[in-house]
Amino acid sequence: GAMVEAMVADGLDVTIYFYNPNIHPRREYEIRKEENKRFAQALGVPFVDADYDSGEFFKRSKGLEFSPERGARCTMCFDMRMDRTAAHAAAHGFRYVTTTNATSRWKDAKQVDAAGARAAARYPGVQYLWRDWQTEGMTRRKYRINADQRFYKQEYCGCSFSLRDSNTWRAAQGMPPIQVGHGESYSDPEADSAEESEEVVAGFFRDNQAYEEQLRETYGRRRKDGAAGDDARNNW
């Protein structure tokens, strides 16, 4: 919210292009899309509803199932979505593209920006709009808007793998699993902002450097092939 608000305030002609086939399950996708549409309408910003081709995301994820947050799967995901965005921009006369992924401190800003720059470079006349969107002021403003708008509180990045990994982490912390579609609304901007502080985010990634290996050990031998009653082949 804060990113789009800032661009509108700067006088930019903004259009939201919603292409997020990585979001899983479909119920979560629809909730997030409707929240985006609601905010776009409040700002008077055009909203483009792109395809939900989740099959393409899972196809590209082959071999990257155990990649951790900020890993190779995230690069693939950014590349996929930014390329589609840049293609739409080129086809409809937009000179710049950018992404709200760059606002989250849970994302590697350099990784996100590199994907945006790669995508824009493939389409003549299109450039990637870079700014530092992860400042303290922007983070606080983001959560103030979330609370004022009573936005649905997203408890994982979006894809099925992040849902799996978030629930694995929550179980280790003694927390209940995420209930998709039943999350709370943002209401406390100070507390929510603190959860995304530079210290908290840095600490999480410092303490989970071996997370990919842990995921492989936990899930690597699990199978689900549809053969009912065969526990040896269905241990998922």
Stockholm file with secondary structure:
# STOCKHOLM 1.0

chainA/1-236         GAMVEAMVADGLDVTIYFYNPNIHPRREYEIRKEENKRFAQALGVPFVDADYDSGEFFKRSKGLEFSPERGARCTMCFDMRMDRTAAHAAAHGFRYVTTTNATSRWKDAKQVDAAGARAAARYPGVQYLWRDWQTEGMTRRKYRINADQRFYKQEYCGCSFSLRDSNTWRAAQGMPPIQVGHGESYSDPEADSAEESEEVVAGFFRDNQAYEEQLRETYGRRRKDGAAGDDARNNW
#=GR chainA/1-236 SS CHHHHHHHHTTCCCCEEECCTTCCSHHHHHHHHHHHHHHHHHHTCCEEECCCCHHHHHHHTTTCTTCCTTSHHHHHHHHHHHHHHHHHHHHTTCCEECCGGGGCTTSCHHHHHHHHHHHHHTSTTCEECCCCCCSHHHHHHHHHHHHHHTCBCCCSCSSHHHHHHHHHHHHHTTCCCCCTTCCCBCCCHHHHHHTTCHHHHHHHHHHTTTHHHHHHHHHTTCCBCSCTTCTTTBCC
#=GC SS_cons         CHHHHHHHHTTCCCCEEECCTTCCSHHHHHHHHHHHHHHHHHHTCCEEECCCCHHHHHHHTTTCTTCCTTSHHHHHHHHHHHHHHHHHHHHTTCCEECCGGGGCTTSCHHHHHHHHHHHHHTSTTCEECCCCCCSHHHHHHHHHHHHHHTCBCCCSCSSHHHHHHHHHHHHHTTCCCCCTTCCCBCCCHHHHHHTTCHHHHHHHHHHTTTHHHHHHHHHTTCCBCSCTTCTTTBCC
//
